[in-house]
Amino acid sequence: MSAGPLQTAEPLRSSDMQARRASLVCEIAIVAPSARLDAAVASSPGTRHRVNEDCHSALDSDVPLFVVADGVGGGAMASRASRQLVAQLHAGLAHAHIDDETVRRTLLDADHEIRASIASRTPAAGAATVALCAATDASLARWLIAWVGDCRVYRVRGADDAPADLLTVDDTYRQLGERPPSGGSPDDPARMIGNGAIDSPNVRHVALLGGEMLVLCSDGVHRHAEPTVIGRVFRGATPLAHRCKELIAFAGAHGSHDDATVLVVRRTERGRAQAQSSNSEIAKP
């Protein structure tokens, strides 16, 4: 089922230009009858590109749908691919019934449209990898996650010393048992949106307890930050946006020169639901 109507959305906060290379930071809160979502995102251009080829949800909506996309191929077409992908996913899913078939179809439609859009402008390649998460019930406890390529989704639980749980599996040449093209690496993404190379995007369902978080990030982050680091950063006491900035800064300090994007969603139970959760837990895959 799709998520029920939400009561209120707090306004988008201003950008903060103090993080690594003018990182954009946004925060929003979405309140439902039994739970509250707090979401934040930070994105920073790396040193390899003239423009940030990552893109993410704007956090200006009361719809519990969140996307991170990483442009592939370099130049304006990579940037265009990631931005068009985020826009199309929100247009196609924001008011749709969220289920496996709908999400897969919307990703495949985006693949076709982005490929055609780029081909109408240039013979150069352009595509994007992507990760998304969307609530599928009114309590905001059930989530569908989907991905193509090597953008990732982690779940951060409440235990102080627990690493973040990796919920996705990168679509790399190594993982898929395929030979990379000449000059490529086995750890490069073998599937992406915009080049017609996918037939069935990855989809799975997860549960989110009160106080737990979903963390979406591009490879400019996760290649340089282990799950233990991600878990530690997001269990800190600072606001979520600051933690996103902290993780990007950590990746940069540990060798990342790529564009880096982190989007986090935290679920907090409210009132009666919070009391009930102390007596029973949601079964998790």
Secondary structure, 3 states (H helix, E strand, C coil): CCCCCCCEECCCCCCCCCCCCCCEEEEEEEECCCEEEEEEEEEECCCCCCCCCEEECCCCCCCCEEEEEEEECCHHHHHHHHHHHHHHHHHHHCCCCCCHHHHHHHHHHHHHHHHHHHHCCCCCCCEEEEEEEEECCCCCCEEEEEEECCCEEEEECCCCCCCCEECCCCCEHHHHCCCCCCCCCCCCECCCECCCCCCCCEEEEEECCCCCEEEEECHHHHCCCCHHHHHHHHCCCCCHHHHHHHHHHHHHHCCCCCCEEEEEEEEEECHHHHHHHCCCCCCCC
